[in-house]
């Protein structure tokens, strides 16, 4: 018979000042902690036509020197109505006090990416170091991303090199904080 297990004594927080203290190394990315939601536009030559989407991104921590990252997106039509689920990814952002960043992301489409980058002010710029895929995954050979905060808005830009296409713009989204 299994013993009763208590609730996890090490909570995660997406609200600064609640839960565990933010690890000092994460100070360069402290403004990203929270939940963000907004809209974006995307396209790529292999997709046929451009698309609109909504997205939610959450950055949380448990007091250790990394952020947990989760992003979910869903396609919307011209009137803004949800059409179907779209991109989804989870991962970890490891950042040093000097702003050097290592990011690990996994996608349910069979792709895993590692990024290296730098935090400069209120922006994080990163590029893939490695991309791995399962046998059924589409070919992705590289990506660049920029996450930037300005006037309370999070802008996310992603360039992509995939399916034999050169590196080019794929996604641009603008998100606002979701109140806790």
GROMACS elastic network, one bead per residue, 0.5 to 0.9 nm:
[ bonds ]
;  ai    aj funct       b0    kb
    2     5     6  0.84659   500
    5     8     6  0.86208   500
    6     9     6  0.78422   500
    7    10     6  0.88052   500
    8    11     6  0.64799   500
   10    19     6  0.86623   500
   10    20     6  0.79512   500
   10    62     6  0.66899   500
   10    63     6  0.86498   500
   11    19     6  0.65835   500
   11    20     6  0.73000   500
   11    61     6  0.85325   500
   11    62     6  0.60730   500
   11    63     6  0.89245   500
   12    19     6  0.68276   500
   12    20     6  0.73697   500
   12    60     6  0.63487   500
   12    61     6  0.53070   500
   12    63     6  0.78627   500
   12    68     6  0.89552   500
   13    16     6  0.72456   500
   13    17     6  0.87675   500
   13    18     6  0.65500   500
   13    19     6  0.55699   500
   13    20     6  0.70404   500
   13    33     6  0.84736   500
   13    34     6  0.82084   500
   13    59     6  0.86726   500
   13    60     6  0.52867   500
   13    61     6  0.54640   500
   13    62     6  0.62775   500
   13    63     6  0.86058   500
   14    18     6  0.80986   500
   14    19     6  0.86494   500
   14    33     6  0.55655   500
   14    35     6  0.69335   500
   14    58     6  0.73486   500
   14    59     6  0.61430   500
   14    61     6  0.66105   500
   14   180     6  0.82715   500
   15    18     6  0.56434   500
   15    19     6  0.77912   500
   15    33     6  0.66709   500
   15    34     6  0.57023   500
   15    35     6  0.86427   500
   15    60     6  0.76831   500
   15   180     6  0.70160   500
   16    19     6  0.78506   500
   16    20     6  0.87065   500
   16    21     6  0.78901   500
   16    22     6  0.74183   500
   16    30     6  0.78834   500
   16    31     6  0.87902   500
   16    33     6  0.69786   500
   16    34     6  0.78552   500
   17    20     6  0.77891   500
   17    21     6  0.69867   500
   17    22     6  0.82710   500
   18    21     6  0.77519   500
   19    22     6  0.89019   500
   19    62     6  0.77753   500
   19    63     6  0.84463   500
   20    23     6  0.86783   500
   20    61     6  0.79641   500
   20    62     6  0.59800   500
   20    63     6  0.51990   500
   20    64     6  0.89555   500
   21    24     6  0.86330   500
   21    61     6  0.88833   500
   21    62     6  0.79356   500
   21    63     6  0.54867   500
   21    64     6  0.88534   500
   22    25     6  0.83131   500
   22    26     6  0.67065   500
   22    27     6  0.75600   500
   22    30     6  0.77993   500
   22    61     6  0.71226   500
   22    62     6  0.75967   500
   22    63     6  0.51048   500
   22    64     6  0.74453   500
   22    65     6  0.80443   500
   23    26     6  0.55811   500
   23    27     6  0.73817   500
   23    61     6  0.85744   500
   23    62     6  0.85793   500
   23    63     6  0.52501   500
   23    64     6  0.56188   500
   23    65     6  0.53679   500
   23    66     6  0.79824   500
   24    27     6  0.55289   500
   24    28     6  0.87813   500
   24    65     6  0.75938   500
   24    96     6  0.86637   500
   24    97     6  0.68255   500
   25    28     6  0.73182   500
   25    29     6  0.88015   500
   25    64     6  0.89666   500
   25    65     6  0.60223   500
   25    66     6  0.83323   500
   25    94     6  0.87609   500
   25    95     6  0.62909   500
   25    98     6  0.77838   500
   25    99     6  0.81304   500
   26    29     6  0.54899   500
   26    30     6  0.60001   500
   26    64     6  0.88860   500
   26    65     6  0.62835   500
   26    66     6  0.69624   500
   26    67     6  0.78825   500
   26    94     6  0.80230   500
   26    95     6  0.59688   500
   26    96     6  0.67669   500
   26    97     6  0.64977   500
   26    99     6  0.82980   500
   27    31     6  0.81931   500
   27    95     6  0.88220   500
   27    96     6  0.87709   500
   27    97     6  0.68116   500
   27    99     6  0.86599   500
   28    31     6  0.78392   500
   28    95     6  0.78174   500
   28    96     6  0.81931   500
   28    97     6  0.67673   500
   28    98     6  0.77584   500
   28    99     6  0.59432   500
   28   119     6  0.65645   500
   28   120     6  0.80346   500
   28   121     6  0.74355   500
   28   122     6  0.77747   500
   29    32     6  0.55978   500
   29    33     6  0.73306   500
   29    67     6  0.87888   500
   29    95     6  0.78466   500
   29    99     6  0.81820   500
   29   119     6  0.73939   500
   29   121     6  0.89830   500
   29   122     6  0.75778   500
   29   123     6  0.85262   500
   29   124     6  0.82532   500
   30    33     6  0.55900   500
   31    34     6  0.81154   500
   31   122     6  0.76798   500
   31   149     6  0.79804   500
   32    35     6  0.84445   500
   32    36     6  0.87814   500
   32    58     6  0.86004   500
   32    59     6  0.65119   500
   32    60     6  0.88533   500
   32   122     6  0.87096   500
   32   149     6  0.78835   500
   32   154     6  0.81570   500
   33    58     6  0.73312   500
   33    60     6  0.57208   500
   33    61     6  0.78894   500
   33    67     6  0.80175   500
   34    57     6  0.82428   500
   34    58     6  0.56993   500
   34    59     6  0.52973   500
   34    60     6  0.63835   500
   34   177     6  0.70580   500
   34   178     6  0.76003   500
   34   179     6  0.86105   500
   34   180     6  0.79800   500
   35    56     6  0.70554   500
   35    57     6  0.57716   500
   35    59     6  0.64709   500
   35    60     6  0.84029   500
   35   176     6  0.84392   500
   35   177     6  0.58356   500
   35   178     6  0.54095   500
   35   179     6  0.77832   500
   35   180     6  0.79055   500
   36    55     6  0.80725   500
   36    56     6  0.55080   500
   36    57     6  0.51379   500
   36    58     6  0.62685   500
   36    59     6  0.86046   500
   36   153     6  0.87757   500
   36   154     6  0.75523   500
   36   175     6  0.55854   500
   36   176     6  0.52773   500
   36   178     6  0.54071   500
   36   179     6  0.88957   500
   37    54     6  0.73686   500
   37    55     6  0.56069   500
   37    57     6  0.64757   500
   37    58     6  0.88347   500
   37   154     6  0.89623   500
   37   174     6  0.80526   500
   37   176     6  0.54533   500
   37   177     6  0.64233   500
   37   178     6  0.64638   500
   38    53     6  0.85434   500
   38    54     6  0.55597   500
   38    55     6  0.55470   500
   38    56     6  0.67347   500
   38   154     6  0.88689   500
   38   173     6  0.68945   500
   38   174     6  0.55795   500
   38   176     6  0.60445   500
   38   177     6  0.87601   500
   39    52     6  0.73570   500
   39    53     6  0.56470   500
   39    55     6  0.60778   500
   39    56     6  0.89135   500
   39   172     6  0.85802   500
   39   173     6  0.55182   500
   39   174     6  0.58416   500
   39   175     6  0.65599   500
   40    51     6  0.85301   500
   40    52     6  0.58063   500
   40    53     6  0.52638   500
   40    54     6  0.60876   500
   40    55     6  0.74870   500
   40   156     6  0.87805   500
   40   171     6  0.70125   500
   40   172     6  0.53812   500
   40   174     6  0.62460   500
   40   175     6  0.84633   500
   41    50     6  0.72611   500
   41    51     6  0.57787   500
   41    53     6  0.61955   500
   41    54     6  0.87327   500
   41   170     6  0.84139   500
   41   171     6  0.59299   500
   41   172     6  0.56071   500
   41   173     6  0.64766   500
   42    49     6  0.89536   500
   42    50     6  0.56390   500
   42    51     6  0.53194   500
   42    52     6  0.63555   500
   42    53     6  0.77371   500
   42   169     6  0.81580   500
   42   170     6  0.53915   500
   42   172     6  0.64337   500
   42   173     6  0.85411   500
   43    46     6  0.85725   500
   43    47     6  0.67844   500
   43    48     6  0.80391   500
   43    49     6  0.64504   500
   43    51     6  0.61880   500
   43    52     6  0.88718   500
   43   169     6  0.77719   500
   43   170     6  0.53105   500
   43   171     6  0.67578   500
   44    47     6  0.54571   500
   44    48     6  0.72927   500
   44    49     6  0.75629   500
   44    50     6  0.71616   500
   44   160     6  0.85127   500
   44   165     6  0.89098   500
   44   168     6  0.81443   500
   44   169     6  0.76593   500
   44   170     6  0.57533   500
   44   171     6  0.87833   500
   45    48     6  0.60413   500
   45    49     6  0.77529   500
   45    50     6  0.89271   500
   45   165     6  0.77803   500
   46    49     6  0.85976   500
   46   162     6  0.89737   500
   46   163     6  0.74948   500
   46   165     6  0.83189   500
   47    50     6  0.75736   500
   51    75     6  0.72257   500
   51    76     6  0.78630   500
   51    77     6  0.82006   500
   52    74     6  0.87168   500
   52    75     6  0.59843   500
   52    76     6  0.56542   500
   52    77     6  0.68899   500
   52    78     6  0.78814   500
   52    80     6  0.84274   500
   53    73     6  0.65609   500
   53    74     6  0.55110   500
   53    76     6  0.51163   500
   53    77     6  0.81502   500
   53    80     6  0.84447   500
   53    82     6  0.83220   500
   53    86     6  0.81344   500
   53   173     6  0.84411   500
   54    72     6  0.85104   500
   54    73     6  0.55852   500
   54    74     6  0.55380   500
   54    75     6  0.64658   500
   54    76     6  0.68529   500
   54    80     6  0.87061   500
   54    82     6  0.83515   500
   54   173     6  0.81613   500
   54   175     6  0.89426   500
   55    71     6  0.70378   500
   55    72     6  0.56449   500
   55    74     6  0.65184   500
   55    75     6  0.88587   500
   55    87     6  0.87698   500
   55   173     6  0.78577   500
   55   174     6  0.89390   500
   55   175     6  0.77199   500
   56    70     6  0.81713   500
   56    71     6  0.56868   500
   56    72     6  0.54052   500
   56    73     6  0.64135   500
   56   175     6  0.78362   500
   57    69     6  0.72627   500
   57    70     6  0.56709   500
   57    72     6  0.65679   500
   57    73     6  0.86812   500
   57   175     6  0.84591   500
   58    68     6  0.78462   500
   58    69     6  0.57615   500
   58    70     6  0.52997   500
   58    71     6  0.65033   500
   59    67     6  0.60977   500
   59    68     6  0.56029   500
   59    70     6  0.68218   500
   59    93     6  0.89707   500
   60    66     6  0.87837   500
   60    67     6  0.55187   500
   60    68     6  0.51596   500
   60    69     6  0.67714   500
   60    70     6  0.88905   500
   61    64     6  0.69632   500
   61    65     6  0.82090   500
   61    66     6  0.66518   500
   61    68     6  0.59327   500
   62    65     6  0.85453   500
   62    66     6  0.82394   500
   62    67     6  0.79697   500
   62    68     6  0.85918   500
   63    66     6  0.80507   500
   63    67     6  0.89570   500
   64    67     6  0.81314   500
   65    93     6  0.87800   500
   65    94     6  0.64534   500
   65    95     6  0.70374   500
   65    96     6  0.79026   500
   66    92     6  0.64527   500
   66    93     6  0.54031   500
   66    95     6  0.65341   500
   67    91     6  0.84635   500
   67    92     6  0.56070   500
   67    94     6  0.65859   500
   67    95     6  0.84111   500
   68    90     6  0.77379   500
   68    91     6  0.60504   500
   68    93     6  0.65165   500
   69    89     6  0.81223   500
   69    90     6  0.55894   500
   69    91     6  0.51080   500
   69    92     6  0.55764   500
   69    93     6  0.69684   500
   69   105     6  0.83627   500
   70    88     6  0.77064   500
   70    89     6  0.58660   500
   70    91     6  0.64748   500
   70    92     6  0.86074   500
   70   105     6  0.89846   500
   71    87     6  0.78459   500
   71    88     6  0.55819   500
   71    89     6  0.53486   500
   71    90     6  0.64270   500
   72    85     6  0.81408   500
   72    86     6  0.73989   500
   72    87     6  0.60142   500
   72    89     6  0.67310   500
   72    90     6  0.88031   500
   73    85     6  0.63493   500
   73    86     6  0.51485   500
   73    87     6  0.51313   500
   73    88     6  0.62168   500
   74    82     6  0.66897   500
   74    83     6  0.71219   500
   74    84     6  0.56517   500
   74    87     6  0.69759   500
   74    88     6  0.88988   500
   75    80     6  0.88693   500
   75    81     6  0.84518   500
   75    82     6  0.59939   500
   75    83     6  0.53546   500
   75    84     6  0.55341   500
   75    85     6  0.62459   500
   75    86     6  0.59759   500
   75    87     6  0.89109   500
   76    79     6  0.76730   500
   76    80     6  0.52074   500
   76    81     6  0.52198   500
   76    83     6  0.51176   500
   76    84     6  0.74763   500
   77    80     6  0.52194   500
   77    81     6  0.55032   500
   77    82     6  0.66300   500
   77    83     6  0.63759   500
   78    81     6  0.74772   500
   80    83     6  0.88548   500
   82    85     6  0.82110   500
   85    88     6  0.84913   500
   87   107     6  0.80365   500
   87   108     6  0.86290   500
   87   109     6  0.88807   500
   88   106     6  0.86627   500
   88   107     6  0.61517   500
   88   108     6  0.69229   500
   88   109     6  0.87226   500
   89   105     6  0.63650   500
   89   106     6  0.55481   500
   89   108     6  0.70459   500
   90   104     6  0.82776   500
   90   105     6  0.55876   500
   90   106     6  0.55196   500
   90   107     6  0.68195   500
   91   103     6  0.73001   500
   91   104     6  0.52672   500
   91   106     6  0.60944   500
   91   107     6  0.89431   500
   92   102     6  0.82687   500
   92   103     6  0.57403   500
   92   104     6  0.53095   500
   92   105     6  0.67502   500
   93   101     6  0.68981   500
   93   102     6  0.60025   500
   93   104     6  0.66440   500
   93   105     6  0.87494   500
   94   100     6  0.83147   500
   94   101     6  0.56396   500
   94   102     6  0.51111   500
   94   103     6  0.61307   500
   94   104     6  0.84689   500
   95    98     6  0.79576   500
   95    99     6  0.59007   500
   95   100     6  0.56012   500
   95   102     6  0.64069   500
   95   103     6  0.84526   500
   95   118     6  0.85620   500
   95   119     6  0.83229   500
   96    99     6  0.52227   500
   96   100     6  0.53998   500
   96   101     6  0.66371   500
   96   102     6  0.89681   500
   97   100     6  0.75883   500
   98   118     6  0.87431   500
   98   119     6  0.82012   500
   99   117     6  0.84462   500
   99   118     6  0.55829   500
   99   120     6  0.70623   500
   99   124     6  0.87383   500
  100   116     6  0.76901   500
  100   117     6  0.61108   500
  100   119     6  0.63948   500
  101   115     6  0.79791   500
  101   116     6  0.56035   500
  101   118     6  0.54229   500
  101   119     6  0.69284   500
  101   124     6  0.81894   500
  101   125     6  0.88591   500
  101   126     6  0.78492   500
  102   114     6  0.72027   500
  102   115     6  0.56742   500
  102   117     6  0.64484   500
  102   118     6  0.85799   500
  102   126     6  0.83862   500
  103   113     6  0.80659   500
  103   114     6  0.56351   500
  103   116     6  0.62930   500
  103   117     6  0.80861   500
  103   126     6  0.82641   500
  103   128     6  0.88547   500
  104   112     6  0.74918   500
  104   113     6  0.58842   500
  104   115     6  0.64203   500
  105   111     6  0.83593   500
  105   112     6  0.57313   500
  105   113     6  0.52152   500
  105   114     6  0.64392   500
  105   115     6  0.82447   500
  106   109     6  0.85716   500
  106   110     6  0.76552   500
  106   111     6  0.60246   500
  106   113     6  0.64624   500
  106   114     6  0.89431   500
  107   110     6  0.59141   500
  107   111     6  0.52794   500
  107   112     6  0.62488   500
  107   113     6  0.85491   500
  108   111     6  0.71166   500
  109   133     6  0.85387   500
  109   134     6  0.84502   500
  109   136     6  0.82303   500
  109   137     6  0.59488   500
  109   138     6  0.78881   500
  110   132     6  0.82559   500
  110   133     6  0.54197   500
  110   134     6  0.50840   500
  110   135     6  0.80254   500
  110   136     6  0.70918   500
  110   137     6  0.50410   500
  110   138     6  0.80877   500
  111   131     6  0.70962   500
  111   132     6  0.57838   500
  111   134     6  0.66254   500
  111   137     6  0.63953   500
  111   138     6  0.80623   500
  111   139     6  0.87638   500
  111   140     6  0.78719   500
  112   130     6  0.82950   500
  112   131     6  0.58688   500
  112   132     6  0.52538   500
  112   133     6  0.62772   500
  112   134     6  0.87770   500
  113   128     6  0.65727   500
  113   129     6  0.76685   500
  113   130     6  0.58063   500
  113   132     6  0.64378   500
  113   133     6  0.87335   500
  113   142     6  0.85886   500
  113   143     6  0.87618   500
  114   127     6  0.83615   500
  114   128     6  0.56267   500
  114   129     6  0.55991   500
  114   130     6  0.52667   500
  114   131     6  0.65470   500
  114   132     6  0.88754   500
  115   126     6  0.59263   500
  115   127     6  0.52260   500
  115   129     6  0.51975   500
  115   130     6  0.71006   500
  115   131     6  0.88790   500
  115   143     6  0.85442   500
  115   144     6  0.83712   500
  116   125     6  0.84125   500
  116   126     6  0.53799   500
  116   127     6  0.58135   500
  116   128     6  0.64581   500
  116   129     6  0.63652   500
  117   124     6  0.69164   500
  117   125     6  0.53934   500
  117   127     6  0.63547   500
  117   128     6  0.87393   500
  118   123     6  0.82854   500
  118   124     6  0.56989   500
  118   125     6  0.56423   500
  118   126     6  0.65728   500
  119   122     6  0.71389   500
  119   123     6  0.57123   500
  119   125     6  0.66311   500
  119   126     6  0.88036   500
  120   123     6  0.53774   500
  120   124     6  0.62951   500
  120   125     6  0.80297   500
  121   124     6  0.81990   500
  121   148     6  0.89783   500
  122   147     6  0.83780   500
  122   148     6  0.58422   500
  122   149     6  0.54001   500
  122   150     6  0.74722   500
  123   146     6  0.69369   500
  123   147     6  0.55773   500
  123   149     6  0.62644   500
  123   150     6  0.88780   500
  124   145     6  0.80252   500
  124   146     6  0.56250   500
  124   147     6  0.51850   500
  124   148     6  0.63590   500
  125   144     6  0.75967   500
  125   145     6  0.58887   500
  125   147     6  0.66557   500
  125   148     6  0.84394   500
  126   143     6  0.84918   500
  126   144     6  0.57446   500
  126   145     6  0.53701   500
  126   146     6  0.64829   500
  126   147     6  0.88062   500
  127   142     6  0.75964   500
  127   143     6  0.58444   500
  127   145     6  0.63866   500
  127   146     6  0.89377   500
  128   131     6  0.69213   500
  128   141     6  0.86389   500
  128   142     6  0.56867   500
  128   143     6  0.55000   500
  128   144     6  0.64277   500
  128   145     6  0.87502   500
  129   142     6  0.79936   500
  130   141     6  0.82341   500
  130   142     6  0.76923   500
  131   140     6  0.69657   500
  131   141     6  0.62740   500
  131   142     6  0.67422   500
  131   143     6  0.88574   500
  132   140     6  0.81471   500
  132   141     6  0.85124   500
  133   136     6  0.77666   500
  133   137     6  0.55558   500
  133   138     6  0.76114   500
  133   139     6  0.74449   500
  133   140     6  0.78846   500
  134   137     6  0.52699   500
  134   138     6  0.86018   500
  135   138     6  0.84841   500
  137   140     6  0.84260   500
  138   162     6  0.78860   500
  138   163     6  0.70068   500
  139   161     6  0.88950   500
  139   162     6  0.56115   500
  139   163     6  0.52127   500
  139   164     6  0.79180   500
  140   143     6  0.80644   500
  140   160     6  0.77795   500
  140   161     6  0.61804   500
  140   163     6  0.64045   500
  140   164     6  0.85646   500
  141   160     6  0.81331   500
  141   161     6  0.55762   500
  141   162     6  0.55160   500
  141   163     6  0.80854   500
  141   164     6  0.85683   500
  142   159     6  0.84811   500
  142   160     6  0.60697   500
  142   162     6  0.69424   500
  142   167     6  0.73884   500
  143   158     6  0.69793   500
  143   159     6  0.55114   500
  143   161     6  0.59530   500
  143   162     6  0.85359   500
  143   167     6  0.72606   500
  143   168     6  0.88115   500
  144   157     6  0.82034   500
  144   158     6  0.57295   500
  144   159     6  0.50820   500
  144   160     6  0.66162   500
  144   161     6  0.88340   500
  144   167     6  0.84381   500
  145   156     6  0.72081   500
  145   157     6  0.55830   500
  145   159     6  0.63605   500
  145   160     6  0.87981   500
  146   155     6  0.77824   500
  146   156     6  0.57473   500
  146   157     6  0.52216   500
  146   158     6  0.66455   500
  146   159     6  0.89847   500
  147   154     6  0.67781   500
  147   155     6  0.57440   500
  147   157     6  0.66970   500
  147   158     6  0.89238   500
  148   153     6  0.80624   500
  148   154     6  0.56107   500
  148   155     6  0.52267   500
  148   156     6  0.66578   500
  148   157     6  0.87224   500
  149   152     6  0.64215   500
  149   153     6  0.55278   500
  149   155     6  0.64305   500
  150   153     6  0.53535   500
  150   154     6  0.67101   500
  150   155     6  0.79808   500
  151   154     6  0.85908   500
  152   175     6  0.89798   500
  152   176     6  0.68388   500
  152   177     6  0.74929   500
  153   174     6  0.66464   500
  153   175     6  0.57656   500
  153   176     6  0.51008   500
  153   177     6  0.73336   500
  154   173     6  0.81106   500
  154   174     6  0.57060   500
  154   175     6  0.50079   500
  154   176     6  0.62663   500
  154   177     6  0.80354   500
  155   172     6  0.72714   500
  155   173     6  0.56695   500
  155   175     6  0.63038   500
  155   176     6  0.89562   500
  156   171     6  0.77004   500
  156   172     6  0.56891   500
  156   173     6  0.51922   500
  156   174     6  0.64724   500
  156   175     6  0.80610   500
  157   169     6  0.77788   500
  157   170     6  0.78217   500
  157   171     6  0.56433   500
  157   173     6  0.65984   500
  157   174     6  0.89486   500
  158   168     6  0.85022   500
  158   169     6  0.62246   500
  158   170     6  0.56718   500
  158   171     6  0.50789   500
  158   172     6  0.65488   500
  159   167     6  0.62059   500
  159   168     6  0.50216   500
  159   170     6  0.51093   500
  159   171     6  0.69213   500
  160   165     6  0.84422   500
  160   166     6  0.77276   500
  160   167     6  0.51029   500
  160   168     6  0.54991   500
  160   169     6  0.63418   500
  160   170     6  0.58827   500
  160   171     6  0.86850   500
  161   164     6  0.74205   500
  161   165     6  0.57664   500
  161   166     6  0.51753   500
  161   168     6  0.66092   500
  162   165     6  0.54056   500
  162   166     6  0.71560   500
  162   167     6  0.76287   500
  163   166     6  0.87765   500
  165   168     6  0.80879   500
  167   170     6  0.89775   500
  169   172     6  0.80804   500
  177   180     6  0.88674   500
